[in-house]
Amino acid sequence: MLGETLADLIPLALGLAFFPIILLTALFLLASEQGRRKDAAFMLGLVTGAFAFVGLLVAAGEAIGHPLPSHYRTIFAGGVTLIFGLYFLSIAAKGIRTLHKGQATFRSFGLPGIRDKFDHTTPAEAFGKGLKAAVWNARAPLVNVSAAAIIIASPLRFGQAAVATAVFAVMVGVGSAVLLGLVALPGGRGERTVDRYSDWMEAHGGAFLVVACGFMGLVLLSKSIRLLL
C-alpha cells in the first residue's frame, strides 16, 4: 500500500514544486547575489515546511480518525480531493478564458513581478520564504491537506506514513533542486539557461499557471473517483 500511496502523492508534490510562484522565487533568488546559497536555503525551507505541515495534519487526522471505521476516512479523503480537484480545474478554466482575452499578466493571475525583491535577501530569509511557500503561498494548503487526507485514508503503519510524508516533502523541493543543478553546469551554460527560463516564466507565467492548476485538478479528481467509487 505504501507504493500506491506514493504514486498518488508524488504527482501532487511535483505539481506544487513546479508551481509558477515557487519557481519564480527560486529563479529570482538564483539571479541575486549568493544565489546558490539562497536557492539551497529556499529549497530546504520548502522541504521542511511541507514535511512539518503535512506531518502535523496526518498526526491530527490519525488521532481524530483512529476510532472511526476505515471507510469513513476514505469518504473524507475522497470528498477533500474531489472539492480541491474541482477548485483547481475551475482556476485553470478561468485562466484559459483570461489567456483567450490576452490578459495573461502576472497581476491577472496573482503573480506580481517580484524579481527586484530578492537582491538583498539573506539565506536565512530565503529559508523563511521556502517555509512560507510550502505552507501558505501558491495554494499550497490545498495540496498539503489533500496529501495528508490521502495518507490518512491509506492503511499505513506509523513508519510508513512518516516515509510517505517525507517523500512528499522532498519532492516538493525538486523544482528548486533542478534549477540549482542547472546553475552548476560548466561553462556558464547553466546561468544562461536559468536566465532564459526566468524571462520565459515572466512572459508566460499565466499559461504555466493554467497548466499547473489543470494538472493538479486532474490528479486530485482521479484520486477522488478511485476513493469514492
C-alpha positions in Angstrom: 0.0 0.0 0.0 2.9 2.4 0.5 3.8 2.2 -3.1 0.2 3.0 -4.2 0.1 6.0 -1.7 3.4 7.3 -3.0 2.1 7.0 -6.6 -0.7 9.3 -5.5 1.5 11.8 -3.6 4.4 12.3 -6.0 2.4 13.9 -8.8 0.8 16.3 -6.2 4.2 17.2 -4.8 5.7 17.8 -8.3 2.7 19.9 -9.2 3.4 22.1 -6.2 7.2 22.0 -6.8 6.8 23.5 -10.3 4.0 25.9 -9.4 4.9 29.3 -11.1 5.3 31.4 -8.0 7.6 28.9 -6.3 9.7 28.5 -9.5 9.9 32.3 -9.9 11.0 32.7 -6.3 13.8 30.2 -6.8 14.8 31.8 -10.2 15.0 35.3 -8.7 16.9 34.1 -5.7 19.4 32.4 -8.0 19.8 35.6 -10.0 20.7 37.6 -6.9 24.0 37.8 -5.0 24.9 34.5 -3.3 22.1 33.0 -5.4 23.2 29.3 -4.9 23.2 29.6 -1.1 19.8 31.4 -1.2 18.2 28.8 -3.5 19.5 25.9 -1.4 18.1 27.6 1.7 14.8 28.2 -0.1 14.7 24.5 -1.1 15.4 23.4 2.5 12.6 25.7 3.7 10.2 24.1 1.1 11.0 20.6 2.3 10.9 21.5 6.0 7.6 23.3 5.7 5.9 20.7 3.7 7.1 17.9 6.0 6.1 19.8 9.2 2.7 20.9 7.9 1.6 17.6 6.3 3.1 15.6 9.2 1.0 17.7 11.7 -2.1 17.2 9.6 -1.5 13.4 9.4 -0.9 13.1 13.2 -4.0 15.1 14.0 -6.1 13.2 11.5 -4.8 9.8 12.8 -5.6 10.9 16.4 -9.1 12.0 15.5 -10.0 9.4 12.9 -8.4 6.3 14.6 -11.6 5.2 16.4 -13.6 5.6 13.2 -14.2 2.8 10.7 -11.7 3.0 7.8 -14.4 3.7 5.2 -15.2 7.0 7.0 -11.6 8.1 6.4 -11.8 7.0 2.8 -15.0 9.0 2.3 -13.4 12.1 3.9 -10.3 11.8 1.7 -12.5 11.3 -1.4 -14.5 14.4 -0.5 -11.4 16.6 0.1 -9.7 15.6 -3.1 -13.0 16.0 -5.1 -13.6 19.5 -3.8 -10.0 20.7 -4.2 -9.7 19.0 -7.6 -12.7 20.8 -8.9 -11.4 24.0 -7.4 -8.0 23.7 -9.3 -9.9 22.9 -12.5 -12.0 26.0 -12.1 -8.9 28.1 -11.7 -7.5 26.5 -14.9 -10.8 27.2 -16.7 -10.7 30.8 -15.6 -7.1 31.1 -16.7 -7.9 29.8 -20.1 -10.6 32.5 -20.5 -8.1 35.1 -19.4 -5.5 33.8 -21.9 -8.1 33.9 -24.6 -8.7 37.6 -23.9 -5.0 38.3 -24.0 -4.9 39.4 -20.3 -2.4 36.7 -19.0 -0.3 39.1 -16.9 1.2 38.3 -13.6 -1.2 40.7 -11.9 -4.2 39.0 -13.5 -3.1 35.6 -12.1 -1.9 36.9 -8.8 1.7 36.6 -9.7 3.3 40.0 -9.2 6.7 41.0 -10.6 9.0 40.1 -7.7 12.5 40.0 -9.2 13.7 43.1 -7.5 12.7 42.0 -4.0 15.4 39.4 -3.7 18.6 41.4 -4.2 19.1 42.0 -0.5 17.5 38.7 0.8 19.7 36.7 3.1 19.9 32.9 3.1 18.0 32.8 6.4 15.3 34.9 4.8 15.3 32.6 1.8 14.7 29.7 4.1 11.8 31.6 5.6 10.4 32.2 2.2 10.6 28.5 1.5 8.7 27.7 4.7 6.0 30.2 3.7 5.8 29.0 0.2 5.3 25.4 1.3 2.7 26.2 3.9 0.8 29.1 2.6 1.7 30.5 -0.8 0.6 29.3 -4.2 -2.4 27.5 -2.9 -0.1 25.1 -1.1 -2.5 24.5 1.8 -4.9 22.8 -0.6 -2.2 20.5 -1.9 -0.9 19.8 1.6 -4.4 19.0 3.0 -5.0 16.7 0.1 -1.7 14.9 0.6 -2.5 14.4 4.3 -6.0 13.1 3.5 -4.6 10.6 1.1 -2.1 9.4 3.7 -4.7 9.2 6.4 -7.1 7.2 4.1 -4.3 4.7 3.3 -3.9 1.6 5.6 -0.4 2.6 6.5 1.5 1.9 9.7 3.1 4.8 11.5 6.5 4.3 10.0 5.1 4.0 6.5 3.0 7.2 7.0 6.2 9.0 8.1 8.0 7.7 5.0 5.1 8.8 2.7 5.2 12.3 4.3 8.9 12.6 3.9 8.9 11.5 0.3 6.1 14.1 -0.4 8.1 16.8 1.3 11.3 16.0 -0.6 9.6 16.0 -3.9 8.2 19.5 -3.2 11.8 20.7 -3.3 12.5 19.1 -6.7 11.9 22.3 -8.8 14.4 24.3 -6.8 16.9 21.4 -6.9 16.6 21.2 -10.7 17.4 24.9 -11.1 20.3 24.7 -8.6 21.7 21.8 -10.7 21.3 23.8 -13.9 23.4 26.6 -12.5 26.2 24.1 -11.7 26.6 23.3 -15.3 30.1 24.1 -16.6 31.0 27.0 -18.9 28.2 29.3 -17.8 25.6 27.3 -19.7 23.5 26.8 -16.5 23.3 30.5 -15.8 22.3 31.3 -19.4 19.6 28.6 -19.3 18.2 29.9 -16.0 18.2 33.4 -17.3 16.3 32.4 -20.4 13.8 30.3 -18.3 13.3 33.2 -15.9 12.5 35.6 -18.8 10.1 33.0 -20.3 8.4 32.5 -16.9 7.9 36.2 -16.5 6.4 36.4 -20.0 4.3 33.2 -19.9 3.6 32.7 -16.2 -0.1 32.8 -16.8 -0.1 30.0 -19.2 2.2 27.9 -17.0 -0.2 28.5 -14.1 -3.1 27.2 -16.2 -1.2 24.0 -16.9 -0.1 23.6 -13.3 -3.7 24.1 -11.9 -5.2 21.8 -14.6 -2.6 19.1 -13.8 -3.3 19.2 -10.1 -7.0 19.3 -10.6 -7.0 16.2 -12.8 -4.7 14.3 -10.3 -7.0 15.1 -7.4 -10.2 14.4 -9.3 -8.9 11.0 -10.5 -7.9 10.1 -6.9 -11.3 11.2 -5.6 -13.1 9.0 -8.1 -11.0 6.0 -7.1 -11.7 6.7 -3.4 -15.4 7.2 -3.7 -16.3 4.5 -6.2 
